[in-house]
Amino acid sequence: MLLRNQITKHPQAPISVGMSCIALGILSLHFLRPGPHLSPALADGLSGLCYGIGIGCLLVSMQAHRRARPGPDGNARLTLTPAR
C-alpha cells in the first residue's frame, strides 16, 4: 500500500527506475565478462534480473498512468466497473 501511494504521488519515479535498470542490464552484458571469478550463468542471471526489474517497473508506471488519466468528463478514471 505504501508503494501505491508513492507511485500516485510521483508517477515518473517508476519510469526512471525502470529505464535505469534496463540500462544497467545492457551495461552488465558488456562489463560482466565471464572469467575465473564470475560464471556465465551468474552474469546472465544478473543481467536478466536487471531486465526483469526494469520491465516490471515500466509496467507498473503504465498502469499508474492509465489510472490517473482523466476520462471524457474530466474526472480521473480510477477503474472500470461492470454495469449493473
Contacts in CASP RR format, 6 or more apart in sequence:
PFRMAT RR
TARGET T0000
AUTHOR 0000-0000-0000
METHOD contacts of the structure
MODEL  1
MLLRNQITKHPQAPISVGMSCIALGILSLHFLRPGPHLSPALADGLSGLC
YGIGIGCLLVSMQAHRRARPGPDGNARLTLTPAR
6 13 0 8 1.000
7 13 0 8 1.000
7 14 0 8 1.000
7 60 0 8 1.000
7 61 0 8 1.000
7 64 0 8 1.000
8 64 0 8 1.000
8 68 0 8 1.000
11 61 0 8 1.000
11 64 0 8 1.000
11 65 0 8 1.000
11 68 0 8 1.000
12 61 0 8 1.000
13 61 0 8 1.000
14 57 0 8 1.000
14 58 0 8 1.000
14 60 0 8 1.000
14 61 0 8 1.000
14 64 0 8 1.000
15 57 0 8 1.000
15 58 0 8 1.000
15 61 0 8 1.000
17 53 0 8 1.000
17 54 0 8 1.000
17 57 0 8 1.000
18 53 0 8 1.000
18 54 0 8 1.000
18 55 0 8 1.000
18 56 0 8 1.000
18 57 0 8 1.000
18 58 0 8 1.000
18 61 0 8 1.000
19 54 0 8 1.000
19 58 0 8 1.000
20 54 0 8 1.000
21 50 0 8 1.000
21 51 0 8 1.000
21 52 0 8 1.000
21 53 0 8 1.000
21 54 0 8 1.000
21 57 0 8 1.000
22 50 0 8 1.000
22 51 0 8 1.000
22 54 0 8 1.000
22 55 0 8 1.000
22 58 0 8 1.000
24 50 0 8 1.000
25 46 0 8 1.000
25 47 0 8 1.000
25 48 0 8 1.000
25 50 0 8 1.000
25 51 0 8 1.000
28 43 0 8 1.000
28 46 0 8 1.000
28 47 0 8 1.000
28 50 0 8 1.000
29 43 0 8 1.000
29 47 0 8 1.000
32 38 0 8 1.000
32 43 0 8 1.000
32 46 0 8 1.000
32 47 0 8 1.000
33 43 0 8 1.000
34 40 0 8 1.000
34 43 0 8 1.000
67 76 0 8 1.000
67 77 0 8 1.000
67 78 0 8 1.000
67 79 0 8 1.000
68 76 0 8 1.000
69 76 0 8 1.000
69 77 0 8 1.000
70 76 0 8 1.000
70 77 0 8 1.000
71 77 0 8 1.000
END
